[in-house]
Amino acid sequence: MKTATLKCVILGHKNFSDKDKLVFLYNEEFGKLRVIAKGARRITSKFTGHLETLNFCTANLYFGPKNIILTEISTDKIHLRKRNNLQTITRALQIAEITNKMLYENQTLEALTDLIKQTLKHLTSSPKKSLIFTAYIIKLLDKSGTIPDLKTTKVSLEKKYVKFFNFIKNEPFPEIKKISLTKKEKQYILSITETLIEKEIGQTVNLLPHFSNPQIQPAHDLKNPKDGTMTYV
């Protein structure tokens, strides 16, 4: 096979040379792909506007002896628009970045594209953006088989947090959005999620958004909160 036309989602890109870009795509059949978009850094490039992170696209690829070349691309769906607020954009970009870092080349995860679509849909429409983001990461870790059995793991968690993680793994977003968390519970859950991601990718991550109140206690400094009011409506 020399060429292929694929439905894909863009997980990110970076400059590859003075004129080209290296683009990270995900396709359900081929998994994560690193492709070169020749001339993409030029203002007049035919790729302009199509390589934005989390765009859903149709891409024509040439599989060369050393590299995969992006020859044509058209945008099917744009999820991140200028009208989205800062919190939505920040969380969406974190989703793309963490997904890109967690996947190795050609790795596939069952129904990952649909999970990304559903996450972005609820992320843009729900005020519980941190909860939706956290749910995506937990589901991603679960799909990759790297999330531990929280009932037997050495991480000390109260039963309500074990229940929370298992609920997130198994329930759809409409049910997840019914969960109510206190500020301390949100931060504690993010701190546990950070630990799970760091163990998987071998890099430090910070899931607390930059727009957070600077007086909020850092997640890694939080002890297991026992006075929370986590509820499942």
C-alpha positions as CSV (number, residue, x, y, z in Angstrom):
1,M,0.0,0.0,0.0
2,K,1.5,3.3,-1.1
3,T,-1.5,5.7,-0.5
4,A,-4.5,5.8,1.7
5,T,-7.4,8.1,2.4
6,L,-8.2,8.2,6.1
7,K,-10.7,9.7,8.5
8,C,-8.7,11.1,11.4
9,V,-8.4,13.6,14.3
10,I,-5.4,15.9,14.7
11,L,-3.7,15.4,18.0
12,G,-1.1,18.2,17.5
13,H,1.7,19.4,15.3
14,K,5.1,21.0,15.5
15,N,7.6,22.7,13.1
16,F,9.7,20.1,11.3
17,S,11.8,22.4,9.1
18,D,11.8,25.9,7.7
19,K,8.8,25.0,5.5
20,D,7.3,21.8,6.8
21,K,5.3,20.6,9.8
22,L,5.2,17.3,11.6
23,V,1.5,16.4,12.3
24,F,0.2,13.8,14.7
25,L,-3.0,12.1,13.5
26,Y,-5.2,9.4,15.0
27,N,-7.2,6.9,12.9
28,E,-9.2,4.0,14.2
29,E,-7.5,1.5,11.8
30,F,-3.9,2.8,11.6
31,G,-3.7,4.3,15.1
32,K,-1.4,7.2,15.9
33,L,0.5,8.4,12.8
34,R,3.4,10.9,12.4
35,V,3.0,12.5,9.0
36,I,4.9,15.3,7.3
37,A,3.0,18.2,5.8
38,K,5.4,19.7,3.2
39,G,5.2,23.4,2.9
40,A,2.7,23.7,5.8
41,R,4.5,26.6,7.4
42,R,4.0,28.8,4.4
43,I,1.2,31.4,4.7
44,T,-0.1,30.3,1.3
45,S,0.0,26.6,2.1
46,K,-3.0,24.5,1.1
47,F,-2.9,23.0,4.6
48,T,-3.6,26.4,6.3
49,G,-6.6,26.1,8.7
50,H,-6.8,22.3,8.3
51,L,-4.1,21.3,10.8
52,E,-5.5,22.8,13.9
53,T,-5.5,20.6,17.0
54,L,-8.7,18.4,17.4
55,N,-9.9,19.1,13.9
56,F,-11.6,16.0,12.4
57,C,-10.4,15.6,8.9
58,T,-10.2,13.4,5.8
59,A,-6.5,13.0,4.9
60,N,-4.7,11.6,1.9
61,L,-1.4,10.0,2.8
62,Y,1.6,8.7,0.9
63,F,3.5,6.0,2.7
64,G,7.1,6.5,1.7
65,P,10.1,4.4,2.5
66,K,11.1,6.6,5.4
67,N,8.2,9.0,6.2
68,I,4.5,9.3,5.7
69,I,3.6,12.3,3.6
70,L,0.3,14.3,3.9
71,T,-0.6,15.1,0.4
72,E,-4.2,16.5,0.8
73,I,-6.5,17.2,3.7
74,S,-10.0,18.5,4.2
75,T,-11.7,19.5,7.4
76,D,-14.9,17.6,8.3
77,K,-15.5,19.1,11.8
78,I,-13.9,22.0,13.8
79,H,-14.4,21.6,17.6
80,L,-12.3,24.4,18.8
81,R,-13.4,27.9,17.7
82,K,-12.5,31.4,18.8
83,R,-15.9,31.7,20.5
84,N,-15.1,28.9,23.0
85,N,-14.1,30.2,26.4
86,L,-10.6,29.9,27.8
87,Q,-11.4,27.0,30.1
88,T,-12.9,24.9,27.2
89,I,-9.9,25.6,24.9
90,T,-7.4,24.8,27.7
91,R,-9.0,21.5,28.7
92,A,-9.4,20.5,25.0
93,L,-5.8,21.2,24.3
94,Q,-4.7,19.2,27.3
95,I,-6.9,16.3,26.1
96,A,-5.1,16.3,22.8
97,E,-1.6,16.7,24.3
98,I,-2.1,13.9,26.9
99,T,-3.6,11.6,24.3
100,N,-0.7,12.2,21.9
101,K,1.9,11.5,24.7
102,M,0.2,8.4,25.9
103,L,-0.1,6.7,22.4
104,Y,2.9,5.2,20.8
105,E,3.1,5.1,17.0
106,N,0.5,2.9,15.3
107,Q,-1.2,2.2,18.6
108,T,-5.0,1.8,18.4
109,L,-7.6,2.1,21.2
110,E,-11.1,0.8,20.5
111,A,-13.6,3.6,19.8
112,L,-11.1,6.3,20.8
113,T,-12.3,8.7,18.1
114,D,-15.9,8.4,19.4
115,L,-14.7,9.1,22.9
116,I,-12.9,12.2,21.8
117,K,-16.0,13.4,19.9
118,Q,-18.3,12.8,22.9
119,T,-15.9,14.5,25.3
120,L,-15.6,17.6,23.1
121,K,-19.4,17.7,22.7
122,H,-19.9,17.7,26.5
123,L,-16.9,19.9,27.2
124,T,-18.2,22.7,25.1
125,S,-21.8,22.5,26.4
126,S,-21.4,21.7,30.1
127,P,-20.3,24.0,32.9
128,K,-18.6,21.0,34.6
129,K,-15.5,21.2,32.3
130,S,-13.1,19.9,34.9
131,L,-15.3,16.9,35.5
132,I,-15.6,16.1,31.8
133,F,-11.9,16.5,31.3
134,T,-11.1,14.2,34.3
135,A,-13.6,11.6,33.0
136,Y,-11.9,11.6,29.6
137,I,-8.5,10.9,31.1
138,I,-9.8,8.1,33.3
139,K,-11.6,6.5,30.3
140,L,-8.5,6.9,28.2
141,L,-6.3,5.2,30.9
142,D,-8.9,2.5,31.1
143,K,-9.0,1.9,27.4
144,S,-5.2,1.7,27.3
145,G,-5.3,-0.9,30.1
146,T,-3.1,1.2,32.4
147,I,-5.5,2.3,35.1
148,P,-5.0,0.1,38.2
149,D,-7.6,-1.8,40.1
150,L,-8.3,0.8,42.7
151,K,-9.6,-1.8,45.1
152,T,-6.2,-3.5,45.3
153,T,-3.7,-0.8,44.3
154,K,-1.3,0.6,46.9
155,V,-2.7,4.1,46.5
156,S,-4.7,4.8,49.6
157,L,-8.2,5.9,48.6
158,E,-11.5,6.1,50.5
159,K,-14.3,4.0,49.2
160,K,-16.1,7.0,47.8
161,Y,-13.1,7.8,45.5
162,V,-12.9,4.1,44.4
163,K,-16.6,4.4,43.6
164,F,-16.0,7.6,41.7
165,F,-13.3,6.2,39.5
166,N,-15.2,3.0,38.7
167,F,-18.3,5.0,38.0
168,I,-16.4,7.2,35.5
169,K,-15.0,4.2,33.8
170,N,-18.3,2.6,33.2
171,E,-20.9,5.4,32.8
172,P,-21.7,7.7,29.8
173,F,-21.2,11.5,30.0
174,P,-24.9,12.4,30.6
175,E,-24.7,10.3,33.9
176,I,-21.2,11.6,34.8
177,K,-22.4,15.2,34.5
178,K,-24.9,14.6,37.4
179,I,-22.0,14.1,39.9
180,S,-21.5,17.0,42.3
181,L,-18.1,17.5,43.9
182,T,-16.6,20.0,46.3
183,K,-13.6,22.1,45.4
184,K,-11.3,19.9,47.5
185,E,-12.7,16.7,46.0
186,K,-12.1,18.0,42.5
187,Q,-8.5,18.9,43.3
188,Y,-7.8,15.6,45.1
189,I,-9.2,13.6,42.1
190,L,-7.1,15.6,39.7
191,S,-4.0,14.9,41.8
192,I,-4.7,11.1,41.7
193,T,-5.3,11.4,37.9
194,E,-2.0,13.3,37.5
195,T,-0.2,10.5,39.3
196,L,-1.7,7.9,37.0
197,I,-0.7,9.8,33.8
198,E,2.8,10.6,35.0
199,K,3.3,6.9,35.7
200,E,2.2,6.1,32.2
201,I,4.1,8.7,30.2
202,G,7.1,9.2,32.5
203,Q,6.7,12.9,32.5
204,T,5.4,15.5,35.0
205,V,2.0,16.9,34.2
206,N,-0.1,19.7,35.7
207,L,-3.8,19.2,35.4
208,L,-4.8,22.2,37.4
209,P,-5.8,24.9,34.9
210,H,-3.8,28.1,34.6
211,F,-7.0,30.1,35.1
212,S,-7.6,28.6,38.6
213,N,-7.8,30.9,41.6
214,P,-4.2,31.4,42.8
215,Q,-5.2,31.0,46.4
216,I,-6.4,27.4,45.8
217,Q,-4.1,24.9,47.4
218,P,-2.0,22.9,44.9
219,A,-3.4,19.4,44.2
220,H,-0.3,17.5,45.2
221,D,-0.4,19.1,48.7
222,L,-3.9,17.9,49.4
223,K,-4.5,15.1,51.8
224,N,-7.3,12.6,51.2
225,P,-10.3,14.8,52.0
226,K,-12.8,13.2,54.4
227,D,-15.3,15.9,54.7
228,G,-16.5,15.9,51.1
229,T,-20.1,15.9,49.8
230,M,-19.7,13.9,46.6
231,T,-23.1,13.0,45.3
232,Y,-24.5,11.1,42.4
233,V,-27.8,12.6,41.4
